[in-house]
Amino acid sequence: MHDGLAAISATGAEMGLPYFLALLGEALGKAGKPDVGLVEIDRALATANRRGARFQLSEMLRLKGDLLTMLSKSRLPEAEACFREAIDVAERQGAKLPKLQATMSFARLLAGKGEPAQARALLQPAYDAITEGRDLIDLKAAATLLADLRAQ
């Protein structure tokens, strides 16, 4: 991934670069290096802000929040702020699936803090807003998360 990003950057092209950097950040987090992944997400956000590229801003903010939750409990307020902003951006863009994804991440954070009722109250409307594609992986995951939250 690093080589591919270097090749893209060498051409001077930046279209898609913020999202690719965010994907690298996500991969690093999954590889157990959330601190290094966070550097890439911050780079992605800086590039997006510099270019006014807001297309995948919600996703980048969600990924940043997810990485922050992996680091330490002291970073949870920052993660919460990322999730709130991701939800707000997705809502303003009318992007229901990114809103659901960000809401799921925020709901997991709330549940982890012992607030399953608040998590469920946040997640249910985002889930209900999507009326088609219930067989999509994200919608199945949201349904499972809602069931888990009801059981808590």
N, C-alpha and C positions, 0 to 999 in steps of 0.2 A: 504494500500500500504506500509505503514511504517513497519507493522508486516511482510509482505511478504519479503521485502528487508532485514529485520533483520534476518529472517530465512535463506535466501540465504547466507548472510554474515556469519552467524554462522557456516555454513558448510565449509567455507573457499573457496567456489567456487566464481569465479569472472566472469565466462563466461556469457555474457549478462547483467552483472550488470550495466555497463555504460548506456546502453539503458534504462534499467528499472529505473535508477535514473533520466534520462532525462524525461521519461514519468511522474514520480512523480513531477518533476519540472514543466512540462507543466500543470498537473492537479492543482497544487498549484496556478499557474498563472490564470487559468480559475476560480479558487475559490476566486480570488481577493487578492491573496498573492504573487504577482510577486517577491517581495524581498526574500521571503523564497524559492520560486521556483528557483530563480537564484542561491541560495546556493547549491541546489541539482544539477542543471545543471553544476555548476563549479566542484562539486564533481564527476559528471559523466565524465567530460572532463579530470580531473586529473587522474581518474582511467583508462580511455582509453589511455591517454598518457603514464602512467606508464606501461601498458600492451602492448602498441603498437597496440591497437585495433582501427583500423581506419574505420571499416566497416560502422558504422553509424555516423561518425564524421560530415558529412554535416548536417544531421538531428539535431544533438546536437547543432551545431553552429547556425542553423536557429532558434531553440527553444530559445537559449540564446538571440539572437537578438530580437525575439518577446517579451521576458520578459523585456528586456532593454527598448523597446519602450513603455511598460506599465508604467515604473517607472517615468521618467521625461524627459523633452526635453533636459536637459543637458547630458543625456545618449545616445542621438540619434547618435552622431558620433561613439560611441562604438558599437551600434547596426548595423550601416552601415558597420563597419569593419567585424562584425560577418557574415553579409549577403554576403559580398564580398568573404570572406574566404570560406563560405559554398558553394557558387557557384563555386569557383575555385576547391575545393576538389571534388565536384560532377562531374565537367567537367573532371578532371584528372582520375576519376574512371569510366568515361563513363556512369554515372548514370543520365539518362535524367529526371526521375520523381523527384528525390531529387533536381536536379538543378532547375526544374520548381518551386517546392515548395519554395525554397530559393529565387528565382527570384520574385515570387509573393509577398513574405514578403518584399523584398527590394522595389518592385514597390509600395506597399502600403505606405511605409515610404516616398518615393519620392513624391507620390501624396499628402500625408499629408503635405509635405513641399512646396506644390504649384508647383511641377514640373511634371505634368501629361505627357507631351510630352516625357520627359526623361524616365519616368516610362514605357510608352508604347514602346519606342524604346528598352528598356532593356528586356521587357517581351515578345514581339512578337516573336523574334527568338527562345527563349526557348520553347514557345508554339508550334511554327511551326516544331520544331525538333522532336516532338512526332506525328507520323503519324497514329497511331492506338489507339483505345480505347477512342475515343472522348466522350463516354458515361460515362467514369470514373468521379467520383466526383471532383477530382483535376483538370481535364481538363475542366469540366463544369465551375468550379470556375474561372479558368484562362480566359476562354472565356468571362465570365461575367465581370471580372475585366478589360479586354481589352476594352469591350464595354463601361464600365463606364469611362475609361480613355479617350476614343475617344470623349465622351460627355462633358468632362470638358474643 
